[in-house]
């Protein structure tokens, strides 16, 4: 059996080029250039990298982008005032507040303060609720990226058994919703997490495993059936003395041993990661076109 690597980097590059083409046509017709704003609080290493990549992706797509930075000691009131200003700014089509936020700020309160029509991260309860019942909305970036990869690689999902490892609001739950829905995955979905008693057995029966449990090398070869499709969402920084940075990104799947058994697999890095940022770009384009909300 031949294993195929799912190249998220190449797929994301192709999609960004398609978006740039569309933006060029929009602007040529006298339309407005889509504008994404990002709010970054503090100096978290991971967040810094993500936001830098988001700004670069905006350039590649021909979007206007604005980065608003605050120190970690910003008050909740000040951040809410910033959200309010962005909600009211007619030039900003969509914006994100990069998570995680410092401990003294209530993340949920900030998420709910964002105008759902500009919530390109897809975290607002209105977008989450619309997604759950299959209405047009902004879908959170990682699940949307995974659905896009499965489609682009023509991976059959309808009627398949899909096991999702992890139940976070950002990946696990929305992923389960989408894989269940007719217009996206149309699959039979099982969600497993740290408390699941039969986790290994469930995985062994799965046609598709989506691992988002946040534990490096959690999925091993003995948990995977021949020919399964493996989507690895894990990105844990693991110390690595051979790297200049002193660490490497490690997925939730023990890649070397699992790759031999599966039909498709995403690498880490270069799999789901680039697609997450690319999905944010897709959402921003939709926001600019007022595709979901007039």
N, C-alpha and C positions, 0 to 999 in steps of 0.2 A: 504493500500500500504506500502511496506517495503522500507525504505530508506537505501541505502548502502553508507558507508563512503569510499571515495577513499583514500587509505593509500599511500601517496607519499613516506613516509619514508621507509616503507617495500619494495615498488617497487624499489626505488633507491638502497637499500641494495642488493636486488636480482640482479639488473643489474650490480652493481659494482663487485659482485662475478663472474658474467659471463665474465666481461671484464678481471678480474684478471686471470681467467682460460685461456682465449685466449692469454693474454700476456705471461703467463708461457709457453704455447706451442710455441709461436713465438720465445721466448728467447732460449728454448730448441732446436729449429731448427737452432739456430745460428743467429737469427734476432736481431735487435736492440731494446732495451727497450724504449718505447715511452717517450719523454721528454717534459714536460710542464713548461714554465716559466711564472711568474706573476710579473708585475711591480706595486708597490704600492706607491703612492705619498701622503705624509702627514699622518695624524692620524685620519681620519674620523672613528667614532665608527663602523658604519655599514660595511664599506669597510674592516676594520680590521677583523671583524667577518667572512665576506665572504671569504677573502683570507685565513684565518686560516682553514676554512672548506674545501677550495679547496686543500690546501696542504695535509690535512688529507685524502681527497678523493683520491688524487694521490697515497698515501701510500696504501690505501685499494685496488687500482687497479693494484698495482705493477709498477706504473710509476716512472720515475725520475722527481723530481720537483725542481725548483729553484725560490727563492723569491728575487726580487731586490727591495730594499727600497730607497726612496728619501724623503727628507724633503719637506714641502709644498712650499718652496721658490725656488725650482729648476726652471731654465729658460726653455722656450719652446725649445731652441736650444739643451740644454743638454738632454732633454727627447727625442727629435728627433734623437739625436746621439745614445742614448740607443736603440731605436727602430731599427735603422739602423744596429747596432751591432747584435741584435737578429735575424734580417732578414738574416744576412750573416753567422750566427753560424750554421754550418751543424748538430751539435748535437741536437739543439732545433727543435723539430717537430712543435710545436705550442706555441703561447704565447698570453697573454692578458695584456692590460693596464687597471687596475681597474678604473672604472668611479664611481662617478664624479671626475673630475680633478679640481685643483684650478682655480679660475676665470681668472687669467692672461694667462692661456693656452687654445689654441683653440682646443677643443676636436675633431672636425671634421678633422682638419689637422693631428692630431696624428693618428686617425683611418685610414685615407687614406694613411698614411706613412707605415702602417703595410703591409707586403707582404701578399696578399690575400690567398696564399697557406698555410700560417701559422696562419691565422686569425680565431682561433677556437671559438671566440666569435660570429663570423658571422655578424660583423657590417660593414665590408668593402663594398663599393658600388658594387664591382664585385660580391661578395657573395650574397648581397641583390638582385641584378639584376638577377643573375642566379636562385635564389630561386623563384623570381616572375614569371619566365617563365618555371619553373619546371625542371631545369637542376641540376645535382648533385653538391652539394656545402655544405659548413658549414652553418647550419641553427642556428640562434641565440638561445641561450640555453633555455630561458623560453618557447617560442613557441614550440620548439622541445620536451621539457619536457611534455607539455600539450598534444601534439599529441601522445606521447608515453603512457601517462596515459590512454587516451581514447582507444588506441589500446589494452593495457594490460587488461583493464577491459571489453573488447569486447563491448564497447558502440557504438551503431549504429549511424553513422553520415551522411551516404549517403542520400541525398535528404531531410535531416532535416533542420529546420529553426534555424540558429545559430545567436545570437546577441552578438556582441563584444562591451563592454563598454570601451572606451578609444582608442586613435589613436596614441600612442607613437611609435617612430621608433623601440623601443626595444621589445614591446609586441603587442600593438594593430594592427599596420599595418601588420607586418609579420604574425600574427595570422590569420588575415582576408585572406591574400594570401593563407596560407596553408589550411585553412578550405574550401576555394573555390576550390582548386585543386583536380582533379580526384584521384590522387594517395594518397592523405592524407585525407582530410575531405569530399570532394565531396558534400558539403552542400550548402544551400542557405544562403548567409551571409549578415547581416546588421551591419554596424558600427555606433554606437551612441557615442556622446561625450557631453561635457558640454553645447554646443549650440543646441543640438537636441531638437526640440519642442515636438516630439511624443515619447520620450524615454520610458516612462512607458508603453505606448500602445505596442510598439515594444517588450519590455521585456515580456509582458503578453502572447504574441503569440509564444515566443521562445521555441523550444525543448531543446536548449542548450544555456546557458548564460555564457560567459567568461568575468568576471569582472576585469578590469585592469584600474580603473579610479582614484585610489589613495585617495579615500574618505571613511573613516571607516564607516561601517554599512550602506552604500549607498543603497544596494539592500535589500528591505524589502519584507515581505510575500505577500503584495498586488501587487507586480510586477512579481510574479512567478506563472506560471500555474502548476496545479497538474502533477506530474511525470516528471518535467523538470530536466535536468542535469545541475548542477551548478559548475563552475570552478572559484575559488576565487584566484586571483593573488595578491590581496592587501596585503601589509605588512607595516602598519603604526605603529609607536611606540606610544602607548597611556599610559599616566601616570597611574600607578597602585601601590598604597601604600602597597598592600599585597605581592608584589614581591620583592625579594632581590635586583634585578636590579633597582627597582623603576618604571619599565614600563613593558607592555606586548605588544606582536604583535597582531594587530587587522586587520582583513580582510576587504574587501569592501562589504562583505555580512553579514547581521544580522543573524548570524548562527542559533541561537536557534529557531527563528521563521520560517526561510526559510527551515531548515532541515526537518520540519514536512511535507512539501509539495512536496519535490523533490524525484527523484528516486536515484540519485547519487549526492554527494557533497564532495568537498575537504575542509578539515579543515585548519585553520591558527593558529599556525604553523603546519607543518607536512604534507602539501599537495603538492602544486606546488614548494615550496622552495627547498626541497631536490632534486627534479627532475631537477631543473635548474643546480645545480652543477653536477648532474649525466650526464646531456646532454653535459656539457663541457668535461666530461671524454670520452663520446662517440665520440665527435668531435676530441679529442686528439688522441684516438685510430685510427680513420680514417686518421688523419694527419700522424701518425706514419706508417700506412700501405700504404700511398700515394693513398688513395682510390678515391679521387676526382680529384686530380691534380698530374700528374706524375712529 
